[in-house]
Amino acid sequence: MHVFDPAWLIHLGTALLLIGYFIRDELKLRVMIIVSSLVFNAYYWLVPKPPLWDSVMTGFLMVAVNLWVLSQVMLDRTTFRLTADEKRLLSAFSTFTPGQFRRLLKLAKWRSVDAGDQRRLTSENEPCASLFFIFEGEVSVEKASHSFTLSDGSFVGEIAYVQDGPASATTHAMPGTRYVEWDAQDLRALEAKLPGLANALNARLANELARKLGSSVQSDFALQPLPA
């Protein structure tokens, strides 16, 4: 009967570590590093007499650090601990990963307009210091003597944000409206630090502009008289 040679733990740990280095998925890579560190620790603890305590402590530190990073990777990929409203808001940011959205959420300010009241968000041709998203309710829009409304799921101030210029219309949040506000300077600073998040936001705002342009073209076409 053959008895398992504990020396093979070193070979097993090395093999797991090498396999991990070939894995591009960070979640799987971290798991492989943790498992290989535990295998190495089993050897350092069980085989030498006395155990190699310095190596054992180093192994446990490796496991602890990678467990912490693993938790951050999992948070970047899941909606864990997001509230119902935050999950609903995430669904409107389809270009964002949960991790990118969490960073965006840290700068978000949730606002509500009291019943019987209204609140100005932007003024046409004047500086716009914030980007807004209508979570619930409506926003009235006045632009070049034309007026219309935007419903929930729409951005307000996105043109001014993208162009870093004045607002293109005057907007008022109607009574009972809930919206989310981001300070434009803080948002640009975050984009500078996280290029991936910047790409996600630019893509989302481009989708919004395309949607509004499409709606505007359809409305203009519907108002044209039919040919005789």
C-alpha positions as CSV (number, residue, x, y, z in Angstrom):
1,M,0.0,0.0,0.0
2,H,1.4,3.3,-1.1
3,V,1.3,6.2,1.4
4,F,0.9,9.7,0.0
5,D,4.2,11.6,-0.1
6,P,3.6,15.0,1.5
7,A,6.4,16.4,-0.7
8,W,3.8,16.3,-3.5
9,L,2.0,19.2,-1.8
10,I,4.7,21.5,-3.1
11,H,4.2,20.2,-6.7
12,L,0.4,20.5,-6.4
13,G,0.6,24.0,-5.0
14,T,3.0,25.0,-7.8
15,A,0.8,23.4,-10.5
16,L,-2.3,25.3,-9.2
17,L,-0.4,28.6,-9.1
18,L,0.9,28.1,-12.7
19,I,-2.6,27.2,-13.9
20,G,-3.9,30.3,-12.2
21,Y,-1.5,32.5,-14.1
22,F,-2.9,31.2,-17.4
23,I,-6.4,32.3,-16.4
24,R,-7.5,35.7,-17.5
25,D,-10.7,35.9,-15.4
26,E,-9.6,37.7,-12.2
27,L,-12.2,35.9,-10.1
28,K,-10.9,32.4,-11.0
29,L,-7.3,33.6,-10.8
30,R,-7.8,34.8,-7.2
31,V,-9.5,31.5,-6.2
32,M,-6.6,29.5,-7.7
33,I,-4.0,31.7,-5.8
34,I,-5.9,31.1,-2.5
35,V,-6.1,27.4,-3.0
36,S,-2.5,27.1,-4.0
37,S,-1.5,29.2,-0.9
38,L,-3.5,26.8,1.3
39,V,-1.8,23.8,-0.2
40,F,1.7,25.3,0.4
41,N,0.7,26.1,3.9
42,A,-0.4,22.5,4.5
43,Y,3.2,21.4,3.5
44,Y,4.9,24.1,5.6
45,W,2.8,23.1,8.6
46,L,2.8,19.3,8.4
47,V,6.1,18.2,6.9
48,P,9.0,20.1,8.4
49,K,9.7,19.5,12.1
50,P,9.2,22.0,13.6
51,P,6.8,23.7,11.1
52,L,8.1,26.6,9.0
53,W,6.1,29.3,10.9
54,D,7.4,32.2,8.9
55,S,6.2,30.6,5.7
56,V,2.9,29.6,7.3
57,M,2.3,33.2,8.4
58,T,3.3,34.5,4.9
59,G,0.8,32.0,3.4
60,F,-2.0,33.1,5.6
61,L,-1.3,36.8,4.7
62,M,-1.4,35.8,1.0
63,V,-4.8,34.2,1.6
64,A,-6.2,37.1,3.5
65,V,-5.1,39.7,0.9
66,N,-6.5,37.7,-2.0
67,L,-9.8,37.0,-0.1
68,W,-10.2,40.8,0.3
69,V,-9.5,41.4,-3.4
70,L,-11.8,38.5,-4.2
71,S,-14.6,40.2,-2.3
72,Q,-14.1,43.4,-4.2
73,V,-14.2,41.6,-7.5
74,M,-17.4,39.9,-6.6
75,L,-18.9,43.2,-5.6
76,D,-18.0,44.6,-9.0
77,R,-20.0,41.8,-10.6
78,T,-23.1,41.5,-8.3
79,T,-25.8,43.8,-7.1
80,F,-25.3,42.6,-3.5
81,R,-26.4,45.2,-0.9
82,L,-28.0,47.5,-3.5
83,T,-31.5,48.8,-2.5
84,A,-34.5,48.2,-4.7
85,D,-34.3,51.8,-6.0
86,E,-30.6,51.5,-6.7
87,K,-31.2,48.2,-8.6
88,R,-33.9,49.9,-10.6
89,L,-31.5,52.8,-11.3
90,L,-28.8,50.3,-12.4
91,S,-31.2,48.8,-15.0
92,A,-31.3,52.3,-16.6
93,F,-27.5,52.3,-16.9
94,S,-27.1,49.3,-19.1
95,T,-23.6,50.2,-20.2
96,F,-22.3,50.0,-16.6
97,T,-21.0,47.0,-14.7
98,P,-22.3,46.8,-11.1
99,G,-18.9,47.8,-9.8
100,Q,-18.8,50.9,-12.0
101,F,-22.3,51.8,-11.0
102,R,-21.4,51.6,-7.3
103,R,-18.7,54.2,-7.9
104,L,-21.2,56.4,-9.8
105,L,-23.7,55.9,-6.9
106,K,-21.2,57.3,-4.4
107,L,-21.5,60.7,-6.1
108,A,-25.3,60.6,-6.6
109,K,-27.7,62.8,-4.7
110,W,-31.3,61.7,-4.5
111,R,-33.8,64.6,-4.7
112,S,-37.6,64.8,-4.3
113,V,-40.0,67.6,-5.3
114,D,-42.8,68.2,-2.8
115,A,-46.4,67.9,-3.9
116,G,-47.7,71.3,-5.2
117,D,-44.2,72.5,-5.9
118,Q,-41.8,72.5,-8.8
119,R,-38.0,73.0,-9.1
120,R,-35.9,74.5,-11.8
121,L,-33.1,72.2,-12.9
122,T,-31.5,74.1,-15.8
123,S,-31.9,77.4,-17.5
124,E,-31.5,77.8,-21.3
125,N,-28.1,79.2,-22.4
126,E,-26.9,79.4,-18.8
127,P,-24.2,77.3,-17.1
128,C,-25.3,73.9,-16.0
129,A,-23.4,72.5,-13.0
130,S,-25.1,69.1,-12.7
131,L,-26.3,66.1,-14.6
132,F,-29.8,64.8,-13.8
133,F,-31.7,61.6,-14.2
134,I,-35.5,61.4,-13.8
135,F,-36.2,58.5,-11.6
136,E,-40.0,59.0,-11.2
137,G,-42.3,61.7,-12.4
138,E,-42.0,64.3,-15.2
139,V,-39.8,67.3,-16.1
140,S,-41.2,70.2,-18.3
141,V,-38.9,71.5,-21.0
142,E,-38.9,74.9,-22.6
143,K,-36.6,75.4,-25.6
144,A,-36.7,78.2,-28.2
145,S,-40.5,78.9,-27.6
146,H,-41.3,75.2,-27.7
147,S,-42.4,73.2,-24.7
148,F,-42.7,69.5,-24.0
149,T,-42.2,67.0,-21.1
150,L,-39.7,64.3,-20.3
151,S,-40.8,61.3,-18.3
152,D,-38.9,59.0,-16.0
153,G,-35.9,57.2,-17.4
154,S,-34.6,60.4,-19.1
155,F,-31.5,62.5,-18.5
156,V,-31.6,66.2,-18.1
157,G,-28.5,68.4,-18.8
158,E,-26.6,65.7,-20.7
159,I,-25.9,68.0,-23.7
160,A,-24.4,70.6,-21.4
161,Y,-22.4,67.9,-19.7
162,V,-21.0,66.3,-22.9
163,Q,-20.2,69.7,-24.4
164,D,-19.1,71.3,-21.1
165,G,-21.2,74.3,-22.0
166,P,-24.5,76.0,-21.2
167,A,-27.8,74.2,-20.9
168,S,-29.8,73.8,-24.1
169,A,-33.2,74.3,-22.5
170,T,-35.0,75.4,-19.4
171,T,-36.3,72.5,-17.3
172,H,-38.5,72.2,-14.2
173,A,-39.1,69.1,-12.2
174,M,-42.8,68.8,-11.6
175,P,-44.6,68.1,-8.3
176,G,-43.8,64.7,-6.8
177,T,-40.9,64.0,-9.1
178,R,-37.9,62.1,-7.8
179,Y,-34.6,62.5,-9.6
180,V,-30.9,61.8,-9.2
181,E,-28.3,64.6,-9.4
182,W,-24.5,64.4,-10.0
183,D,-22.2,67.4,-9.7
184,A,-20.6,67.8,-13.1
185,Q,-17.1,68.6,-11.8
186,D,-17.1,65.6,-9.4
187,L,-18.3,63.4,-12.2
188,R,-15.5,64.5,-14.6
189,A,-12.9,64.0,-11.9
190,L,-14.2,60.4,-11.5
191,E,-14.1,59.8,-15.3
192,A,-10.5,61.0,-15.3
193,K,-9.6,58.4,-12.7
194,L,-11.5,55.5,-14.2
195,P,-11.4,55.4,-18.0
196,G,-13.6,52.3,-18.1
197,L,-16.4,54.2,-16.3
198,A,-15.9,57.2,-18.5
199,N,-16.4,55.0,-21.6
200,A,-19.6,53.5,-20.0
201,L,-21.0,56.9,-19.2
202,N,-20.2,58.3,-22.6
203,A,-21.9,55.3,-24.3
204,R,-25.0,55.7,-22.1
205,L,-25.3,59.4,-22.8
206,A,-24.8,58.8,-26.5
207,N,-27.7,56.3,-26.4
208,E,-29.8,59.0,-24.6
209,L,-29.0,61.6,-27.2
210,A,-29.8,59.2,-30.1
211,R,-33.1,58.3,-28.4
212,K,-34.1,61.9,-28.0
213,L,-33.0,62.7,-31.6
214,G,-35.1,59.9,-32.9
215,S,-38.1,61.0,-30.9
216,S,-37.7,64.6,-32.1
217,V,-37.5,63.5,-35.7
218,Q,-40.6,61.3,-35.4
219,S,-42.5,64.2,-33.7
220,D,-41.5,66.7,-36.5
221,F,-42.5,64.2,-39.1
222,A,-45.9,63.6,-37.4
223,L,-46.6,67.4,-37.4
224,Q,-46.0,67.7,-41.2
225,P,-49.1,67.9,-43.3
226,L,-49.9,64.9,-45.5
227,P,-49.3,65.4,-49.2
228,A,-52.4,66.1,-51.3
